[in-house]
Amino acid sequence: MPVYHVVLFKLKPDVTAEQVDKWRDLILAMKGQVPGLLKISFGKPLPITAHRAQGFNVGLVAVLDKIDTVPIYAQHAAHQP
């Protein structure tokens, strides 16, 4: 059974768009590097729902193949940055 790992972030006001882009690229690059990582998505709240975001600026959803993959994902070198 797949595991959905959802993380929401509140970015500091001084974080630049370039920093977010670099971070997104690092996150998306984990696909194919981390064993058992089936899919990973990263993005901002949709404009239609942004009013409910409670201050969260970006989020990610990682889909892992099984619960035993969670510690592998968490400790993998590609996940550390």
LUMMARVO-380134 format. One record per residue: residue in one letter; x, y, z of N, C-alpha, C in turn; residue number from 0. Coordinates in steps of 0.02 Angstrom, whole numbers. Layout:
> a;X;Y;Z;X;Y;Z;X;Y;Z;NUM
...
***
This chain:
> m;42;-59;0;0;0;0;45;62;0;0
> p;32;110;-46;73;170;-48;65;213;15;1
> v;118;250;29;118;297;85;123;367;55;2
> y;80;412;77;81;481;54;111;524;110;3
> h;168;555;95;204;598;142;191;670;120;4
> v;153;707;161;133;776;144;167;824;192;5
> v;200;874;163;235;924;204;216;994;179;6
> l;197;1037;225;181;1106;210;233;1152;241;7
> f;251;1205;206;303;1251;229;278;1323;231;8
> k;299;1359;283;289;1431;287;359;1462;277;9
> l;368;1492;220;433;1521;204;444;1588;239;10
> k;507;1601;256;524;1666;284;515;1719;230;11
> p;498;1781;250;484;1834;201;542;1849;154;12
> d;604;1837;176;661;1854;135;682;1799;85;13
> v;645;1744;82;660;1691;34;643;1715;-36;14
> t;690;1708;-82;680;1732;-150;649;1678;-195;15
> a;621;1700;-251;593;1654;-299;647;1607;-326;16
> e;708;1632;-334;763;1591;-357;780;1536;-308;17
> q;777;1551;-244;790;1501;-192;736;1447;-194;18
> v;674;1467;-202;619;1419;-206;627;1375;-268;19
> d;647;1405;-324;657;1366;-385;712;1314;-377;20
> k;767;1334;-345;823;1288;-333;801;1231;-287;21
> w;764;1248;-236;739;1200;-188;692;1150;-223;22
> r;646;1177;-264;600;1135;-302;639;1085;-346;23
> d;690;1110;-380;729;1067;-424;763;1011;-384;24
> l;789;1027;-325;820;975;-282;768;923;-261;25
> i;709;947;-243;656;901;-221;634;855;-277;26
> l;620;884;-335;597;844;-391;650;796;-416;27
> a;713;813;-407;768;770;-429;774;706;-387;28
> m;741;704;-330;744;643;-288;712;584;-323;29
> k;663;597;-368;630;543;-405;683;509;-448;30
> g;690;445;-442;740;408;-479;804;397;-439;31
> q;812;435;-385;871;427;-342;855;387;-279;32
> v;797;400;-251;777;369;-188;737;305;-204;33
> p;762;247;-183;725;185;-195;656;187;-162;34
> g;606;168;-200;538;165;-174;499;230;-178;35
> l;531;284;-200;496;347;-210;462;344;-278;36
> l;396;337;-277;358;328;-339;343;393;-374;37
> k;331;446;-335;312;510;-363;326;564;-312;38
> i;344;624;-335;351;681;-290;327;743;-326;39
> s;289;784;-291;261;846;-317;278;903;-270;40
> f;284;962;-298;301;1022;-259;265;1081;-290;41
> g;236;1124;-248;203;1183;-276;173;1228;-224;42
> k;147;1283;-250;112;1333;-209;38;1316;-205;43
> p;3;1346;-157;-70;1335;-155;-103;1360;-219;44
> l;-155;1327;-239;-194;1349;-297;-226;1417;-281;45
> p;-228;1462;-329;-259;1527;-317;-331;1522;-289;46
> i;-368;1473;-312;-437;1465;-290;-443;1444;-216;47
> t;-389;1414;-189;-391;1391;-119;-340;1427;-75;48
> a;-302;1475;-103;-248;1508;-66;-274;1543;-2;49
> h;-336;1566;-3;-363;1599;56;-370;1552;116;50
> r;-366;1486;104;-371;1437;158;-303;1408;177;51
> a;-249;1434;148;-182;1405;157;-153;1417;227;52
> q;-183;1460;266;-162;1474;335;-87;1493;339;53
> g;-63;1529;290;5;1553;291;56;1506;260;54
> f;36;1447;239;83;1401;207;93;1423;135;55
> n;156;1428;115;174;1454;49;183;1399;-3;56
> v;212;1343;17;225;1288;-29;215;1221;8;57
> g;208;1170;-32;201;1103;-3;229;1051;-50;58
> l;238;992;-22;260;936;-63;221;875;-43;59
> v;213;831;-92;182;765;-81;229;714;-111;60
> a;254;669;-69;295;613;-91;254;550;-84;61
> v;253;511;-137;217;447;-136;271;392;-134;62
> l;270;354;-80;319;301;-69;284;234;-77;63
> d;320;184;-99;289;119;-115;262;82;-55;64
> k;293;90;4;269;56;64;298;90;126;65
> i;271;73;184;291;106;246;365;95;261;66
> d;393;38;242;463;24;255;510;70;216;67
> t;485;104;167;525;150;127;534;218;161;68
> v;491;235;208;494;301;241;563;315;271;69
> p;592;269;311;658;285;339;713;287;285;70
> i;705;248;232;754;250;177;752;319;144;71
> y;692;343;132;681;410;103;710;463;149;72
> a;695;459;213;716;510;261;792;514;267;73
> q;826;458;261;898;456;272;939;459;208;74
> h;905;458;151;941;456;87;979;521;76;75
> a;1038;517;46;1080;575;33;1045;628;-9;76
> a;1002;609;-55;966;656;-98;914;695;-58;77
> h;892;669;-1;842;702;41;873;750;90;78
> q;936;743;105;968;782;157;972;857;144;79
> p;986;880;83;989;953;72;923;987;86;80
***
